Amino acid sequence: MPRFFLHYRDGFGLLKDPTGVPLPNVEAAHAEALRRARDVLGQLSHWSSDLMDEMVREMAFEITDEAGRIVEIVSFLAAIGPLH
């Protein structure tokens, strides 16, 4: 099974995922990034909405494959809204 790395990007830089996660395809990696983004946003829910809005615009997961190629970027804005 391929391994995907979900690197976290915010206004301060990039935090690399050193281990990655085995997932069957890019679509599954996208779904995992959305799940993780919702977890992070849930932890930030006590922050002021103005500050959070500004922060969320800069937050994303850069999904790379095992060769280090970016296969998708998932903005945290995509994680806001109804759960699927």
N, C-alpha and C positions, 0 to 999 in steps of 0.2 A: 504494500500500500504506500502511496506517495506521502511524503512528509511536507507539511506546510508550516511556515514560520509567520507568526502574527506579531509584527513589530509595531509598537505603540508610538505614535507621533502626537506631540502637542506643541504648544507655543514655545517650549523650552528646548525641543530637539527630538531625537529618536532614541527610544529604549528598545534594544534588540532582544528578540526572543531567542535565547540560546539553545533551546531544546526542540522547539517545534512540536507539532502534533500530527500523528498519522491520520489522514482523512482520505476518503475515496476520490475526491475531485475538488475542483475550484468552488463549485456550488456549496459543498459541505463546508469548505473553509470560510466562505462568505457567511454562511449561517452561524458558524462558530464565532466569527468576528462580531456579528450582531449581538449574539448572546453575551459575549464578554463586554461589549460596549454598554449594554443595558445593565449589567452588573455594576460597572464603574459608575454609570449615571445614577443608579440607585444609591450608591454610597455618597454621592455629591448632592443629593436632593435637599439637604438641609442648608445649602449655600443660597445666597441671595440670587434671585432669578436673573438680574442684570449681569452679575459676575458669571453665573453659570452659562448664560447665553453666549457671552464673549468667549469663554473657555471652550465650549462645545464646538464652536465654529472651527477651531484649530485642531481638534482631536480627531484622530483616525487610526485605523489599523492598516499598515502596509503588509499585504500578504505576499510572501515570496515562496518560490519553489525551492527544492533542494540545491539547485544551481545558483540561487541568490537572485533570480530574476523576479521582478515585481509582476505578479499575475493579476492583482486587483488592489484597489485602495477602497476601504470601506470607511466613510465618514461617520462620525458619531451622530450626525444629523439624521442619517438613515435609520438609526436605532430609536429615534423619538417617534412615538405614534403607536398605533395599535399593534399588539403582539399577534403574530401569525400562528 
